[in-house]
Amino acid sequence: MTKPLFPLFPRITLRGAILSSFLALAACAGQPTRVVQAPAAAPAPHLVTVGIAAFNDFHGQLEPPHQSVLVPDDHGGTAQVPAGGAAWLASAVDSVRNRYPNHLTLSAGDMISASQVASSLYLDEPSIGVMNRIGVDFNAVGNHEFDRGRDELLRMQNGGCTQFTAHKPCQLERFPGASFRYLAASTVDKDGHTLFPATGLKTFGSGVDKVTVGVIGLTTRTTPTLVNPAGIAGLTFEDEAATINAQVPRLKAAGADAIVVLIHEGGKQQGNPDPQGCNGMSGAILDIIKRLNPGVDLIVSGHTHAAYICQFPAAGAAHPLLLTSAGLYGEMVTDIALQIDPATHKVMTVQAHNVIVQSDPYQSATRLVGHDDRFPVFAPRPDVAGYVQRYVDAAKVYAAKPVGHLSGPAQRGENGAVTTGGTLGNLIADSQLAATRSAGAQLALMNPFGIRTSLVPAADGTVTFGDIYRVQPFGNTLVTETLTGAQLKAVLEQGLDEQGPKQGLAVSANVRFAIDLARPVGARVVGLTVNGKPVAPAATYRVTVNNFLALGGDTFTDLADKPDAVTGMTDLDALQAWIAAVPVRQVPSEDRVTLVAH
């Protein structure tokens, strides 16, 4: 936890008080006695509390995602707590709201897309249905809200069954749309209007108890580098701080006593994870906070999939500016309390705590992750559980289909300094190279941030379609293009620059390189070889990537606009075919990308 930002008031000792009284009596000796009435103490302000249940980056995780929240243990390390699942999240949100007669439920973006198969096969209609049942008030647009394009996103808000994608909408029921309001203050169409409303207001109480909370919702300005450009044609994504600064006085003029920002941008802590901490924070959200004008009371953030509770000095305010994030996948919900003085129209205190949505134990790639008795275990809310089960059952015909066998778990690589693809990244890169040999492919690259979870087969090694879908739910296609050796090295360097979180691209079995973060930007890739030979700057190579990378996604701009690009099958089809091609596919164990230790 961060240290208090304000010093304690000086204490007056009893000895000092007695001495002061003695001196005062001595000064009055011999004087006529007067009775002096002490001034009445100012009455304490009457405060109204508004509770907020907040989360972010749900990503259509209808069922428990079989992932953990990492928390400090009793020995200076970390412990795993099984968490998530829509019905469990609903119960956790209810538990927060039940503490407050006045309450809001807020989401900071990426509610949909990169979803589980039971949501994605149905265009995330069930995820919106879950959020309608949970009772969300406002959701900021995130970058993944644009994965299927603006028209499909507008359908998420407005409902209906018009088809804008390859998948047919309304397969199980007519889609009513979101009962909550999307907010998009910084997403502007060519006519100058925001795609969705910039702000929202909610009023509680009446008379002397009446308070109003204003909400600003927006996404990261880097969205154009994260989604297919065709889906956001005509839209611009404006500077976050400038957008917030413009909206605060408008909300104040509309009667807002408190200002809450929902922003799909964030940061990360350093060191061992602590959902309640703010240790060594870094990330784009800090630059945004530095450029904010006074007036914002609370920022609910997302995008980085990290959890934190931070306080920052706020000029002219009675309390620090509070920054929160609840991780991802509905594994946590942030319990926030705003205490508002309705007489002065000011927020006096803001407090927050991340509540872990502890759900069922699960088998990880290495062990059984059981309950942690330090945290409550939530029961799934029956109505949400029943609704989710309907879509899970409908998807089983696809999800339960076996696609082959693996020799063991394939894990997504994690590292404190740079994210790598791990053994699963190796497996995926190999599958993509095999699938595009006919296009002349000589090597393949895979972005680790596009790998959503580890691939854990059943006890007998069986892998199902649902298993691989959870790994790669985006529906990307494979693109094979020509790069010079110099361009290939430049692409790998782009993942290690200072333009965002670092990722070392996973590579096919015939590629090796090392990462040395102590070297300058642009010179951090060392020892790059293909087929055992050093890469020559002037030589040419046919390289396969997914279409997201081929469009310059994840800031890999050196992969974009190649005139000889050939489009192939989907990444999911490639992985499925690779696993099915042999009785048991061996999980690659070699270190293809290594980190230089210092």
C-alpha positions in Angstrom: 0.0 0.0 0.0 1.1 3.5 -0.6 2.1 5.7 2.3 -0.3 8.5 3.5 0.1 11.5 1.3 -0.8 14.0 4.1 1.0 14.3 7.5 -0.8 13.9 10.7 -1.9 17.0 12.6 0.6 18.0 15.4 -0.4 16.5 18.8 -0.9 18.7 21.9 0.5 17.0 25.0 -1.2 17.1 28.4 1.8 18.8 29.9 1.7 21.6 27.4 -2.0 22.0 27.9 -1.6 22.4 31.7 1.3 24.9 31.3 -0.8 26.9 28.9 -3.7 27.0 31.4 -1.4 28.1 34.2 0.0 31.0 32.2 -3.4 32.1 31.1 -4.6 32.2 34.8 -1.4 34.1 35.8 -2.1 36.7 33.2 -5.6 37.3 34.5 -4.6 37.6 38.2 -6.1 40.8 39.8 -8.4 41.4 36.8 -12.2 41.4 37.1 -13.6 38.0 36.5 -15.3 37.5 33.1 -17.2 34.5 31.8 -16.1 33.9 28.3 -18.1 31.5 26.2 -16.0 29.2 23.9 -17.0 29.4 20.3 -19.2 26.6 19.2 -17.4 23.9 17.2 -18.3 23.8 13.6 -20.7 20.9 12.9 -19.3 18.0 11.1 -20.4 18.0 7.4 -23.2 15.7 6.5 -21.7 13.2 4.0 -23.5 10.9 1.6 -21.7 7.7 0.6 -21.9 6.3 -3.0 -20.5 2.8 -3.5 -19.0 1.7 -6.8 -18.4 -1.9 -8.0 -15.8 -1.6 -10.8 -14.1 -4.1 -13.0 -12.3 -4.2 -16.4 -11.2 -6.5 -19.2 -13.9 -9.1 -18.8 -13.2 -10.5 -22.3 -16.3 -12.7 -22.4 -15.1 -15.1 -19.7 -18.5 -16.7 -19.1 -17.0 -19.7 -17.3 -14.2 -19.6 -14.8 -11.0 -18.9 -16.9 -8.9 -21.4 -14.9 -6.5 -18.7 -14.0 -5.4 -17.3 -10.6 -5.1 -14.0 -8.8 -1.5 -13.8 -7.5 -1.4 -12.5 -3.9 1.4 -12.2 -1.3 1.9 -15.3 0.8 3.1 -15.5 4.4 6.7 -16.2 3.3 7.6 -13.2 1.1 6.5 -15.0 -2.1 3.2 -15.3 -3.9 0.1 -17.6 -3.6 -2.5 -18.4 -6.3 -6.2 -17.9 -5.7 -8.7 -19.5 -8.3 -11.0 -16.7 -9.5 -13.4 -15.6 -12.2 -16.5 -16.7 -14.0 -19.6 -14.6 -14.8 -21.9 -16.1 -12.2 -19.3 -15.7 -9.5 -18.6 -12.2 -10.6 -22.3 -11.4 -10.3 -22.3 -12.6 -6.7 -19.2 -10.5 -5.9 -20.7 -7.4 -7.4 -23.9 -8.0 -5.4 -21.8 -8.3 -2.2 -20.2 -4.9 -2.9 -23.5 -3.2 -3.8 -25.2 -4.6 -0.8 -22.9 -2.4 1.4 -24.2 0.8 -0.1 -27.8 2.1 -0.5 -26.4 4.3 -3.2 -24.3 2.5 -5.8 -22.9 2.4 -9.3 -21.5 -0.6 -11.3 -18.8 0.4 -13.8 -16.6 -1.3 -16.4 -13.4 0.1 -17.9 -13.6 -1.5 -21.3 -12.7 -4.8 -23.2 -15.9 -6.3 -21.9 -16.1 -8.3 -25.1 -13.9 -10.0 -27.7 -10.9 -12.3 -27.1 -13.6 -14.3 -25.4 -14.3 -17.9 -24.5 -15.8 -20.1 -27.2 -19.3 -20.0 -25.7 -19.4 -16.2 -26.0 -17.3 -15.7 -29.2 -19.3 -18.2 -31.3 -22.3 -16.1 -30.6 -20.7 -12.8 -31.2 -20.4 -12.0 -27.5 -24.2 -11.6 -27.2 -24.2 -13.7 -24.1 -21.5 -11.5 -22.5 -23.7 -8.5 -23.0 -26.6 -10.5 -21.6 -24.6 -11.3 -18.5 -23.7 -7.7 -17.9 -27.4 -6.7 -18.3 -28.2 -9.2 -15.6 -25.4 -8.0 -13.4 -26.7 -4.5 -13.7 -23.8 -2.5 -15.2 -24.5 1.3 -15.5 -21.6 2.4 -17.8 -18.9 0.8 -19.8 -16.0 2.6 -21.4 -15.2 1.4 -24.9 -11.9 -0.6 -25.0 -9.7 -1.4 -28.0 -11.2 -4.9 -28.2 -14.7 -3.5 -28.5 -13.6 -2.6 -32.1 -12.4 -6.1 -33.1 -15.4 -6.8 -35.2 -15.8 -3.2 -36.5 -17.8 -0.2 -35.5 -21.1 -1.4 -37.0 -21.0 -4.6 -34.9 -20.1 -2.6 -31.8 -23.0 -0.3 -32.4 -25.2 -3.4 -32.6 -23.8 -4.4 -29.1 -25.3 -1.2 -27.8 -28.5 -1.0 -29.8 -29.4 -4.7 -30.3 -30.9 -6.3 -33.4 -29.9 -9.1 -35.7 -28.3 -7.4 -38.7 -25.3 -9.4 -39.8 -21.9 -7.5 -40.0 -19.5 -10.4 -39.5 -18.9 -13.9 -40.8 -20.9 -15.3 -37.9 -24.7 -15.2 -37.9 -26.2 -13.1 -35.0 -29.1 -14.1 -32.8 -28.6 -17.8 -33.1 -30.2 -18.6 -29.8 -32.4 -15.6 -29.1 -33.1 -12.2 -30.4 -30.4 -9.8 -29.2 -31.8 -6.8 -27.2 -28.5 -4.9 -26.9 -26.9 -3.5 -23.8 -29.1 -2.1 -21.2 -26.1 -0.1 -19.9 -24.5 2.8 -21.7 -21.2 2.7 -23.6 -19.1 5.8 -23.2 -16.5 7.0 -25.8 -15.4 10.5 -25.0 -12.3 10.4 -27.2 -13.6 8.4 -30.1 -14.7 10.9 -32.7 -16.3 10.3 -36.1 -15.5 12.4 -39.1 -18.6 14.5 -38.5 -17.1 15.6 -35.2 -19.4 13.6 -32.9 -18.3 10.9 -30.5 -19.3 7.4 -31.5 -21.1 7.0 -28.1 -21.9 9.6 -25.5 -18.8 11.1 -23.8 -20.2 11.2 -20.3 -23.0 10.0 -18.1 -24.7 11.2 -14.9 -26.4 9.4 -12.1 -28.1 11.1 -9.2 -28.9 9.7 -5.7 -31.2 10.9 -3.0 -33.2 14.1 -2.8 -33.3 17.4 -0.9 -30.2 17.9 1.3 -29.1 14.4 0.6 -29.0 14.8 -3.2 -25.7 14.0 -4.9 -24.7 13.4 -8.5 -21.8 11.4 -9.9 -20.5 12.3 -13.3 -18.7 9.6 -15.4 -16.3 10.1 -18.3 -15.6 7.0 -20.4 -12.8 6.7 -23.0 -10.3 4.3 -24.5 -6.6 4.3 -25.2 -5.5 6.6 -28.1 -3.3 3.6 -29.3 -6.4 1.8 -30.4 -5.6 2.2 -34.2 -2.4 0.1 -33.6 -4.4 -2.6 -31.9 -7.3 -3.4 -34.2 -8.0 -3.9 -37.9 -8.0 -0.5 -39.6 -11.0 -1.4 -41.7 -13.1 -1.7 -38.6 -12.4 1.9 -37.4 -12.4 3.8 -40.7 -13.4 7.4 -40.2 -12.8 7.4 -36.5 -10.1 9.2 -34.6 -8.9 8.5 -31.1 -8.0 11.7 -29.3 -5.6 12.5 -26.5 -6.9 11.1 -23.2 -5.8 13.8 -20.8 -7.1 16.6 -23.1 -10.4 14.8 -23.5 -10.9 14.4 -19.8 -9.9 18.0 -19.1 -12.5 19.2 -21.6 -15.3 17.1 -20.0 -14.8 17.9 -16.3 -16.2 21.5 -16.4 -19.1 20.3 -18.5 -20.0 17.7 -16.0 -19.6 20.2 -13.1 -21.9 22.6 -14.9 -24.4 19.8 -15.3 -24.5 19.3 -11.5 -21.9 16.6 -10.9 -20.6 16.5 -7.3 -18.1 13.8 -8.1 -16.1 13.0 -11.2 -15.2 9.4 -12.1 -13.1 8.6 -15.2 -13.5 5.2 -16.8 -10.4 4.7 -19.0 -9.2 1.8 -21.0 -5.5 2.5 -20.3 -3.4 1.6 -17.4 -0.1 0.7 -15.8 1.6 -2.1 -13.9 3.4 -2.6 -10.5 6.9 -3.9 -10.1 7.9 -6.8 -7.9 5.6 -9.4 -6.4 2.0 -8.8 -7.3 -0.3 -7.2 -4.7 -3.9 -6.5 -5.8 -4.1 -3.8 -3.1 -0.6 -2.3 -3.9 1.0 0.4 -6.0 4.6 -0.6 -6.0 6.9 1.1 -8.6 4.0 1.9 -10.9 4.8 2.5 -14.6 2.7 2.8 -17.7 0.9 5.2 -20.0 -1.7 6.1 -17.3 0.9 8.0 -15.3 1.5 10.5 -18.1 -2.2 11.0 -18.4 -2.6 11.7 -14.7 0.3 14.2 -14.8 -1.5 16.2 -17.4 -5.0 16.3 -15.7 -6.5 19.5 -14.5 -8.0 19.5 -10.9 -11.5 18.1 -10.6 -11.2 14.3 -11.1 -11.8 12.3 -8.0 -11.4 8.7 -9.2 -9.9 6.9 -12.2 -11.0 3.3 -12.9 -8.5 1.9 -15.4 -7.8 -1.2 -17.5 -6.0 -2.5 -20.6 -2.8 -3.8 -18.9 -4.6 -6.7 -17.2 -2.9 -5.7 -13.9 -4.5 -5.0 -10.5 -3.6 -2.0 -8.3 -4.9 0.6 -5.9 -2.9 3.9 -6.1 -3.1 7.4 -4.6 -1.8 10.6 -6.2 -1.6 14.1 -4.8 -4.5 16.2 -6.1 -4.2 20.0 -5.9 -7.0 21.8 -4.2 -8.9 18.6 -3.3 -9.8 17.3 0.1 -8.5 13.8 -0.8 -5.9 12.2 -3.0 -6.8 11.2 -6.6 -7.5 7.4 -6.5 -6.5 5.1 -9.4 -7.8 1.5 -9.5 -7.7 -1.6 -11.7 -9.3 -5.0 -11.1 -7.0 -7.1 -13.3 -8.9 -9.1 -15.9 -11.5 -11.8 -16.7 -13.8 -10.9 -13.8 -11.3 -12.3 -11.4 -11.6 -9.2 -9.1 -14.1 -6.4 -8.5 -13.0 -3.1 -6.9 -15.1 -2.0 -3.9 -14.9 1.8 -3.9 -16.6 4.3 -1.5 -17.0 8.0 -2.3 -18.0 10.2 0.6 -19.6 13.4 -0.8 -20.6 16.6 1.0 -23.8 17.7 -0.7 -23.6 21.1 0.8 -20.2 22.0 -0.8 -20.6 19.6 -3.7 -17.2 18.0 -3.1 -15.9 14.6 -2.5 -14.3 14.4 0.9 -12.8 10.9 0.9 -12.3 8.1 -1.6 -11.4 4.5 -0.5 -11.0 1.3 -2.5 -10.2 -2.4 -2.1 -9.9 -5.1 -4.7 -12.2 -8.1 -3.9 -11.0 -11.4 -5.3 -13.8 -13.3 -7.0 -12.7 -16.7 -5.6 -14.5 -19.4 -7.5 -13.9 -23.1 -8.1 -10.5 -24.9 -7.8 -8.9 -25.9 -11.1 -6.1 -28.0 -12.5 -3.3 -25.7 -13.8 -0.5 -26.7 -16.1 1.5 -27.8 -13.0 -0.8 -28.4 -10.1 -4.3 -28.2 -8.6 -5.0 -24.7 -7.5 -7.3 -24.9 -4.5 -9.2 -22.4 -2.4 -7.3 -19.9 -0.2 -9.0 -19.6 3.2 -7.8 -16.0 3.6 -10.5 -14.9 1.1 -14.2 -15.6 0.8 -15.5 -18.1 -1.7 -18.4 -16.8 -3.7 -21.3 -18.9 -4.9 -22.4 -18.6 -8.5 -25.5 -16.5 -8.8 -28.2 -18.9 -10.1 -29.8 -16.7 -12.7 -26.5 -15.8 -14.4 -25.3 -19.4 -14.1 -28.4 -20.7 -15.8 -28.1 -18.1 -18.6 -24.4 -18.9 -19.2 -25.1 -22.7 -19.2 -27.5 -22.3 -22.0 -24.8 -20.9 -24.3 -22.1 -23.3 -23.0 -24.4 -26.2 -23.8 -25.1 -24.8 -27.3 -21.4 -24.4 -27.9 -20.4 -27.9 -26.7 -20.9 -29.4 -30.2 -17.9 -27.3 -31.2 -16.0 -27.0 -27.9 -15.9 -30.6 -26.9 -14.7 -31.9 -30.3 -11.2 -33.6 -29.9 -8.6 -32.2 -32.3 -5.6 -34.4 -31.3 -3.2 -35.1 -28.5 -0.3 -33.3 -26.9 2.7 -34.7 -25.0 2.0 -32.4 -22.1 1.0 -28.8 -21.1 2.2 -26.0 -23.4 2.6 -22.8 -21.4 2.5 -19.2 -22.3 5.8 -17.6 -21.4 5.9 -15.0 -18.6 8.8 -12.9 -17.5 9.1 -9.8 -15.4 11.1 -7.8 -18.0 9.8 -9.1 -21.3 6.9 -11.4 -22.3 7.9 -14.4 -24.5 5.8 -17.0 -26.1 7.1 -19.9 -24.0 6.6 -23.5 -25.2 3.1 -22.6 -26.5 4.5 -19.8 -28.6 6.9 -22.3 -30.1 4.1 -24.7 -30.8 2.0 -22.0 -32.5 4.9 -20.6 -34.6 5.7 -24.2 -35.8 2.0 -24.7 -36.8 1.9 -21.5 -38.7 5.1 -22.2 -40.6 3.8 -25.7 -41.6 0.5 -24.2 -42.7 2.2 -21.7 -45.1 5.0 -23.6 -46.7 3.0 -23.6 -49.9 3.3 -19.8 -49.9 7.0 -20.0 -49.6 7.3 -19.5 -45.9 10.7 -20.0 -44.4 10.0 -19.0 -40.8 7.1 -17.8 -38.6 6.7 -15.2 -35.9 4.0 -15.1 -33.2 3.2 -12.3 -30.8 2.9 -13.5 -27.2 0.3 -11.0 -26.3 -2.0 -12.8 -28.8 -1.8 -16.0 -26.8 -4.6 -15.7 -24.2 -3.9 -18.7 -22.0 -1.8 -21.9 -21.6 -2.9 -25.1 -23.4 -3.4 -27.9 -20.9 -4.6 -31.2 -22.4 -6.7 -33.8 -20.5 -4.9 -36.5 -18.5 -4.7 -38.7 -21.6 -3.3 -35.9 -23.7 -6.5 -35.1 -25.5 -6.9 -31.5 -26.8 -10.4 -30.2 -27.7 -11.4 -27.4 -30.0 -12.5 -25.4 -26.9 -9.0 -25.8 -25.5 -7.3 -24.3 -28.6 -10.0 -21.7 -29.0 -9.3 -20.3 -25.6 -5.6 -19.9 -26.7 -6.4 -18.1 -29.9 -9.9 -16.6 -30.0 -9.4 -13.8 -32.4 -10.0 -15.5 -35.7 -6.9 -14.1 -37.3 -5.7 -15.3 -40.7 -2.1 -16.1 -41.6 -0.1 -13.7 -43.9 3.2 -14.6 -45.6 5.3 -11.7 -46.8 8.9 -11.0 -47.7 11.4 -9.3 -45.4 15.0 -8.5 -45.8 17.3 -9.7 -43.0 17.6 -6.1 -41.8 13.8 -5.7 -41.8 13.4 -9.0 -39.9 15.8 -7.8 -37.2 14.0 -4.5 -37.0 10.7 -6.2 -36.5 12.1 -8.2 -33.6 13.6 -5.0 -32.1 10.2 -3.2 -32.2 8.9 -5.6 -29.6 11.7 -4.5 -27.3 11.6 -0.8 -27.6 10.2 1.7 -25.1 6.8 2.1 -26.9 4.9 -0.2 -24.6 5.2 -3.5 -22.8 8.0 -5.6 -24.1 7.5 -8.9 -25.9 10.0 -11.1 -27.6 8.2 -12.6 -30.6 7.9 -16.4 -30.5 9.6 -18.1 -33.5 9.5 -21.3 -35.4 12.0 -24.1 -34.7 14.6 -22.9 -37.2 15.1 -19.5 -35.6 17.2 -18.4 -32.6 18.0 -15.1 -31.0 18.8 -13.6 -27.6 17.5 -10.5 -25.9 19.8 -8.1 -24.1 17.8 -5.3 -22.5 21.0 -3.7 -21.2 21.8 -2.7 -24.8 20.4 0.5 -26.5 17.0 0.4 -28.2 17.4 -1.0 -31.7 20.4 -3.2 -30.7 18.8 -5.5 -28.2 18.4 -8.5 -30.5 21.7 -10.4 -30.7 22.8 -13.7 -32.4 19.9 -13.9 -34.8 20.0 -17.0 -36.9 17.8 -18.8 -39.4 18.5 -22.5 -40.1 21.7 -22.2 -38.0 23.1 -19.4 -40.2 23.4 -15.7 -39.2 20.8 -13.5 -40.8 22.3 -11.4 -43.6 20.9 -7.9 -43.7 20.5 -7.9 -47.5 19.1 -11.5 -47.8 15.4 -12.0 -48.2 13.1 -14.3 -46.2 9.5 -15.3 -46.5 8.0 -14.8 -43.1 4.5 -15.8 -41.8 2.6 -13.8 -39.2 -1.0 -13.4 -38.3 -3.0 -10.6 -40.1 -3.1 -8.5 -36.9 0.7 -8.2 -37.0 0.7 -7.8 -40.7 -1.4 -4.7 -40.3 1.2 -3.3 -37.8 -0.6 -4.3 -34.7 1.1 -4.3 -31.3 3.3 -1.5 -32.8 5.0 -3.9 -35.2 4.7 -1.3 -38.0 7.7 -2.8 -39.9 5.4 -5.7 -40.9 2.7 -3.5 -42.5 2.1 -2.8 -46.2 4.2 -5.5 -47.8 3.1 -5.7 -51.5 3.7 -9.4 -51.9 1.7 -10.6 -48.9 -0.2 -13.8 -49.3 -3.2 -14.6 -47.1 -3.8 -18.2 -45.9 -5.9 -20.1 -43.4 -6.9 -19.0 -39.9 -4.4 -19.3 -37.1 -6.8 -21.6 -35.3 -7.1 -24.0 -38.3 -3.3 -24.1 -38.5 -2.9 -25.0 -34.9 -5.6 -27.6 -35.1 -4.1 -29.2 -38.2 -0.6 -29.2 -36.6 -1.8 -31.0 -33.5 -3.8 -33.5 -35.5 -1.1 -34.4 -38.0 0.6 -36.9 -35.7 -0.7 -39.3 -33.0 0.9 -37.2 -30.2 2.3 -33.8 -31.0 5.4 -33.2 -28.9 5.4 -29.8 -27.1 8.7 -28.0 -28.1 10.9 -27.6 -25.0 13.9 -25.8 -26.4 14.7 -22.2 -25.7 14.5 -20.4 -29.0 14.4 -16.9 -27.5 16.8 -16.4 -24.5 17.3 -13.5 -22.2 20.8 -12.3 -21.4 21.3 -12.2 -17.7 23.3 -9.3 -16.1 
